[in-house]
C-alpha cells in the first residue's frame, strides 16, 4: 500500500464516531454517491463470491476417465492413451476396449484440459471428476 493511503487510513482510525458520520455525509455530497447498503444486499453479494472462492480453492487435482470410444476412432485414441498413460500397446488397448477406465488420477487442471481436448478431437469422450 502506498504511503499516502497508509496515512489516510491512520487518520481515519483516529476519528470519533460523530466525525466519521460527518465524513460519510460529506463524501456522499461531494462525490454524489450513496453509502447506505442494506445488510441483505451485502450478504446476497458476499455469499456467491465466498462459495465460488471455496469451490476454486477446494479442487486442485482431478481424475480423468475415458468414457466412450467410437469403433472407428479406436486407433487414434489408443495412440493418445499410450502417450498420456505411458503404458505399452497391450495395456493401452485394454483401456480403450474396456471403457469407462481412468486414464489419469490426481492430474492438474491444465493436464486434464489438454488430455480432454486431445481425446475429444480424436472422437472420444472423457469425464472429469
C-alpha positions in Angstrom: 0.0 0.0 0.0 1.3 3.5 -0.8 2.4 5.9 1.9 -0.4 8.3 1.1 -3.1 5.5 1.6 -1.4 4.4 4.9 -1.5 8.0 6.2 -5.2 8.4 5.3 -6.1 5.1 6.9 -4.3 6.1 10.1 -6.1 9.4 10.2 -9.5 7.6 9.7 -8.7 5.3 12.6 -8.3 8.3 14.9 -11.8 9.8 14.0 -14.6 9.8 16.5 -18.0 8.3 15.6 -19.5 11.7 15.1 -16.6 12.8 12.9 -16.9 9.6 10.9 -20.6 10.2 10.3 -19.9 13.7 9.1 -17.2 12.4 6.8 -19.6 9.9 5.2 -22.2 12.6 4.6 -19.6 14.9 3.1 -18.3 12.1 0.8 -21.9 11.4 -0.3 -22.4 15.1 -1.1 -19.1 15.8 -2.8 -18.9 12.6 -4.9 -22.6 12.1 -5.4 -22.6 8.5 -4.0 -25.0 6.6 -1.7 -23.2 4.8 1.0 -26.3 3.2 2.5 -26.2 -0.5 1.7 -28.6 -2.9 3.3 -27.2 -5.9 5.1 -29.3 -8.3 2.9 -27.7 -6.9 -0.3 -24.2 -7.3 1.1 -25.0 -10.9 2.2 -26.5 -11.7 -1.2 -23.4 -10.5 -3.0 -20.9 -12.0 -0.5 -22.4 -15.5 -0.3 -21.9 -16.4 -4.0 -18.4 -14.9 -4.0 -17.5 -16.9 -0.9 -19.0 -20.0 -2.4 -17.1 -19.5 -5.6 -13.8 -18.9 -3.8 -14.3 -22.1 -1.8 -15.0 -24.1 -4.9 -11.9 -22.8 -6.7 -9.7 -23.5 -3.7 -11.1 -27.0 -3.0 -10.4 -28.7 -6.3 -6.8 -28.9 -7.3 -6.5 -32.4 -8.6 -8.8 -34.2 -11.0 -9.3 -37.8 -12.2 -9.9 -38.1 -16.0 -11.8 -41.1 -17.2 -12.1 -42.4 -20.8 -15.9 -42.9 -21.1 -16.6 -43.5 -24.8 -14.6 -44.7 -27.8 -16.3 -45.0 -31.2 -15.2 -48.1 -33.0 -13.8 -46.2 -36.0 -11.7 -44.0 -33.7 -10.0 -46.6 -31.6 -6.6 -46.4 -33.2 -6.3 -42.6 -32.9 -7.5 -42.7 -29.3 -5.2 -45.7 -28.5 -2.2 -43.5 -29.5 -3.3 -40.7 -27.2 -3.9 -43.2 -24.3 -0.4 -44.5 -24.8 1.1 -41.0 -24.6 -1.0 -39.9 -21.6 -0.5 -43.1 -19.5 3.0 -44.2 -20.6 1.6 -47.7 -20.9 2.5 -50.2 -23.5 0.4 -51.1 -26.5 -1.4 -54.1 -24.9 -2.3 -52.2 -21.7 -3.5 -49.1 -23.6 -5.6 -51.4 -25.9 -7.2 -52.9 -22.8 -8.2 -49.4 -21.6 -9.6 -48.4 -25.0 -11.5 -51.7 -25.3 -13.0 -51.7 -21.8 -14.3 -48.2 -21.2 -15.0 -46.5 -18.8 -11.4 -46.6 -17.5 -9.5 -44.0 -15.5 -6.7 -42.5 -17.6 -5.0 -40.4 -15.0 -5.6 -39.8 -11.3 -4.6 -36.6 -9.5 -4.0 -34.6 -12.7 -3.7 -30.8 -12.7 -6.4 -28.7 -14.3 -4.0 -27.9 -17.2 -3.2 -31.6 -17.8 -6.9 -32.5 -17.7 -7.8 -29.8 -20.2 -5.1 -30.8 -22.6 -6.0 -34.5 -22.4 -9.7 -33.8 -22.8 -9.1 -31.6 -25.8 -6.9 -34.2 -27.5 -9.2 -37.1 -26.9 -12.3 -35.2 -27.9 -10.5 -34.0 -31.1 -9.9 -37.7 -31.9 -13.6 -38.5 -31.4 -13.6 -40.0 -27.9 -15.3 -38.8 -24.8 -13.9 -38.2 -21.3 -15.4 -37.4 -17.9 -13.6 -35.4 -15.3 -14.1 -35.8 -11.5 
